[in-house]
Amino acid sequence: MATDKQVLVENYTKVQNDLLKFIPEDQRADVTELIQKRLQQLLNSKITDCKGYRIIPPFSAEVVEWQYDNWNPTGNDVLVAAFPKTGTTWTTQIVKNVIYRDDEKMMELTKAVTPHHSYLERESSMNYEIILKLPWKRKIWGTHLPAPLINMERLKKNGCKVRIRLFGGIQQ
């Protein structure tokens, strides 16, 4: 019988392989490191700090800093930003459907791009490497990060479209 750890590794490996099939074989990254980082984050979750903001698992302060310093979005990219649990993933999926609704191959690809891959603050900078190799004209990203943890000047300079979801979640 498989252990919980083995099941996690198998499931996450499947998620990665489902996405990698869209990248030519000679350009595919070795995702062993990414899978190990994900497993380590799940098993050793701890709150970290980035520029005075608490980063709560499964998000990573290391990746938040990396994306601020290195992520270079294009004018075709779309960033959906929202508070956690207010429909970020849902809104991101709607944006994907609107952009790629007439392209069956791209719709299949977007289904393989999970929040593990496309959230700015998730797991490893290797996610960026994978996303950038995918054959799509417009990349759709998601984030729960506050504006000071995103290099807004670079987004503006490059013409990245930012969509902010202000409503959702539990209404009281």
Secondary structure as GFF3:
##gff-version 3
##sequence-region A 1 172
A	DSSP	alpha_helix	4	20	.	.	.	ID=ss1
A	DSSP	three_ten_helix	25	27	.	.	.	ID=ss2
A	DSSP	alpha_helix	32	43	.	.	.	ID=ss3
A	DSSP	beta_strand	48	50	.	.	.	ID=ss4
A	DSSP	beta_strand	53	55	.	.	.	ID=ss5
A	DSSP	alpha_helix	61	70	.	.	.	ID=ss6
A	DSSP	beta_strand	78	82	.	.	.	ID=ss7
A	DSSP	alpha_helix	88	100	.	.	.	ID=ss8
A	DSSP	alpha_helix	104	112	.	.	.	ID=ss9
A	DSSP	alpha_helix	115	118	.	.	.	ID=ss10
A	DSSP	alpha_helix	126	133	.	.	.	ID=ss11
A	DSSP	beta_strand	140	143	.	.	.	ID=ss12
A	DSSP	three_ten_helix	147	149	.	.	.	ID=ss13
A	DSSP	alpha_helix	152	158	.	.	.	ID=ss14
A	DSSP	beta_strand	161	165	.	.	.	ID=ss15
###
